[in-house]
Amino acid sequence: MALQSPFFNKRDSDPYTQPRTQGQGQNSTGSSPSGAASASASVAAPSMPAANTVPAKEGESKLTVGPNIKLKGVEITDCDTLVVEGSVEATMDSRVIQISERGSFKGSADIDIAEIRGHFEGNLNARQKLVIYSTGKVTGKVHYGKIVIEEGGQLSGDVDVGAEKPRVAATPVRTGVQNMLTAAG
């Protein structure tokens, strides 16, 4: 019939609750082939949590969207740091966004600090600082307090600087063609 995944089989022992001694290599269930398979699973299981070795600071919230993960159609709030290693389509109002080289964010972000190594597309309001690294590309409507762009980094779209948000009704609405003509002339 079908083979079952070892992740869904019942556990003979829980490696997180039983103390381990150095050199423990045999399973208490015996030396049958299934016992050998569960022994290697119990030895490997405790190393899995080591991937998240950096503890979060007390009171700080951090969301990591890992590689090959796609998060779409959400609103992210009350997140101190968003780390994007996969793909995110969202609206965000938080403190820090960090987009890795393979990461991409599409949508709207109203944040304090943006560190872009991958791709950002949409509306970005970096209240304090926008950092675009050499592999980073930012397109869309961008507003920032301070900016740092490494050689090779790309920034395109409607760009505005200042500590405050852009004026909404104080200036007449211009089309993209009018903006290009004004910039060229």
Secondary structure, 3 states (H helix, E strand, C coil): CCCCCCCCCCCCCCCCCCCCCCCCCCCCCCCCHHHHHHHHHHHHHHHHHHHCCCCCCCCCCEEEECCCCEEEEEEEECCCEEEECCEEEEEEECCEEEECCCCEEEEEEEEEEEEECCEEEEEEEEEEEEEECCCCEEEEEEEEEEEEECCCCEEEEEEEECCCCCCCCCCCCCCHHHHHHHHHC
